[in-house]
């Protein structure tokens, strides 16, 4: 059952992430082409049309790949945590869910405390690395 649920959520994630990234890429390309239309003729003489199209296409593709690969850990981690705790509650050994909750709460507290003393960008009013 868990494997089928993981397969289903993975397929849904891939579908919606691809749609979102393609939509974003289309909007960025529209903005880029509109900006190129505003170039002065001296700039257009300096750059060839094929060079501009290649650069814009490559830039948008790299951005799309970076965003799509960044969505995976951001979405996958919390979903796996919630489903793991939820499915452990369905088991006859519901104490296993308590282990997950206490372990993650303790880890969160430790990380929160550690971040307060070693933060690269400390909150306002506290000393920093500089």
Backbone torsions as a table, in degrees:
resi	resn	phi	psi	omega
1	UNK	NA	-42.3	-179.9
2	UNK	-63.6	-39.4	-178.8
3	UNK	-65.7	-40.7	178.5
4	UNK	-66.7	-39.0	177.3
5	UNK	-65.5	-40.8	177.4
6	UNK	-65.0	-39.5	178.1
7	UNK	-64.0	-44.5	-179.8
8	UNK	-63.3	-48.2	-179.7
9	UNK	-66.5	-33.7	176.5
10	UNK	-65.2	-41.1	178.7
11	UNK	-68.2	-40.5	177.6
12	UNK	-65.1	-42.0	177.3
13	UNK	-59.0	-48.2	-177.1
14	UNK	-61.8	-40.8	-178.7
15	UNK	-65.6	-51.0	-176.0
16	UNK	-71.9	-34.7	177.2
17	UNK	-65.8	-42.6	179.4
18	UNK	-64.3	-41.8	178.4
19	UNK	-62.9	-43.5	-179.5
20	UNK	-65.1	-42.5	-178.7
21	UNK	-70.2	-38.0	177.6
22	UNK	-65.8	-39.1	176.9
23	UNK	-62.6	-45.0	178.9
24	UNK	-62.3	-43.2	178.8
25	UNK	-61.9	-39.2	178.4
26	UNK	-64.4	-41.9	178.7
27	UNK	-66.0	-38.7	179.0
28	UNK	-66.3	-42.8	179.0
29	UNK	-63.0	-41.1	177.2
30	UNK	-59.4	-43.5	179.7
31	UNK	-66.2	-38.4	178.9
32	UNK	-65.5	-46.3	-179.8
33	UNK	-64.7	-37.2	176.3
34	UNK	-64.0	-37.6	179.5
35	UNK	-68.7	-38.1	178.8
36	UNK	-64.6	-33.6	178.8
37	UNK	-64.7	-20.7	-179.9
38	UNK	-91.3	-2.7	179.6
39	UNK	-63.1	148.1	173.2
40	UNK	-73.9	157.7	-178.9
41	UNK	-63.1	-29.0	178.2
42	UNK	-65.5	-38.1	176.4
43	UNK	-68.2	-40.1	179.9
44	UNK	-67.3	-31.8	175.8
45	UNK	-70.0	-31.0	-178.6
46	UNK	-73.1	-38.0	-179.8
47	UNK	-107.2	138.2	174.9
48	UNK	-80.6	150.6	-178.1
49	UNK	-61.5	-40.8	-179.7
50	UNK	-64.0	-36.5	178.1
51	UNK	-65.7	-42.9	179.0
52	UNK	-63.4	-44.5	-179.4
53	UNK	-63.9	-42.8	179.5
54	UNK	-63.7	-44.5	-179.9
55	UNK	-63.7	-44.6	-179.0
56	UNK	-65.5	-42.4	-179.5
57	UNK	-65.1	-44.1	180.0
58	UNK	-64.6	-43.2	-179.8
59	UNK	-61.6	-44.3	-179.1
60	UNK	-68.0	-38.7	178.7
61	UNK	-63.9	-43.4	178.2
62	UNK	-63.0	-41.7	178.5
63	UNK	-64.4	-42.2	178.4
64	UNK	-62.4	-44.4	179.7
65	UNK	-64.3	-39.7	179.4
66	UNK	-65.1	-43.6	-179.7
67	UNK	-67.8	-43.0	-178.8
68	UNK	-64.0	-40.7	179.1
69	UNK	-74.7	-22.5	176.4
70	UNK	-78.1	-26.7	177.8
71	UNK	-65.1	-33.3	-172.4
72	UNK	-58.0	-55.6	-178.9
73	UNK	-70.0	-29.3	-179.2
74	UNK	-67.9	-37.6	-178.5
75	UNK	-87.6	-40.7	-171.2
76	UNK	-69.4	-40.7	-177.0
77	UNK	-60.0	-56.9	179.7
78	UNK	-62.8	-35.9	179.3
79	UNK	-64.6	-42.8	179.1
80	UNK	-65.2	-37.8	178.5
81	UNK	-64.1	-48.8	-178.1
82	UNK	-64.7	-45.4	179.6
83	UNK	-66.9	-36.4	178.4
84	UNK	-64.0	-46.1	178.5
85	UNK	-67.5	-42.4	-179.8
86	UNK	-62.3	-44.3	180.0
87	UNK	-71.9	-27.7	176.9
88	UNK	-70.6	-25.8	176.4
89	UNK	-70.5	-26.0	179.1
90	UNK	-74.7	-18.2	-178.8
91	UNK	-75.4	156.6	178.9
92	UNK	-69.3	-16.9	177.8
93	UNK	-100.4	70.4	-175.7
94	UNK	-65.6	-12.7	178.3
95	UNK	-64.8	-21.8	178.0
96	UNK	-62.0	-34.4	177.2
97	UNK	-63.9	-37.9	177.4
98	UNK	-62.6	-35.5	177.2
99	UNK	-63.7	-44.7	177.9
100	UNK	-60.1	-48.7	-176.3
101	UNK	-63.0	-46.3	-178.7
102	UNK	-68.1	-39.1	-179.6
103	UNK	-65.1	-44.5	-179.1
104	UNK	-72.1	-33.7	176.1
105	UNK	-65.7	-44.2	178.3
106	UNK	-64.4	-42.2	178.4
107	UNK	-64.6	-39.3	178.0
108	UNK	-63.9	-40.3	178.8
109	UNK	-65.1	-42.5	179.6
110	UNK	-64.9	-44.4	179.4
111	UNK	-65.8	-38.3	178.2
112	UNK	-64.1	-42.4	178.7
113	UNK	-66.5	-41.4	-179.4
114	UNK	-67.6	-35.9	-179.9
115	UNK	-66.8	-34.1	-179.2
116	UNK	-61.9	-30.5	-176.9
117	UNK	-97.4	-18.9	-176.0
118	UNK	-126.0	22.6	-176.6
119	UNK	-67.5	136.3	176.9
120	UNK	-69.1	-40.6	177.5
121	UNK	-116.0	85.7	-176.4
122	UNK	-69.1	158.1	177.4
123	UNK	-62.1	160.4	-178.0
124	UNK	-60.8	140.2	177.4
125	UNK	92.7	-8.7	179.7
126	UNK	-109.4	156.0	179.6
127	UNK	-67.5	153.8	-179.4
128	UNK	-123.7	-165.4	-179.5
129	UNK	-78.8	-18.5	-176.8
130	UNK	-96.0	NA	NA
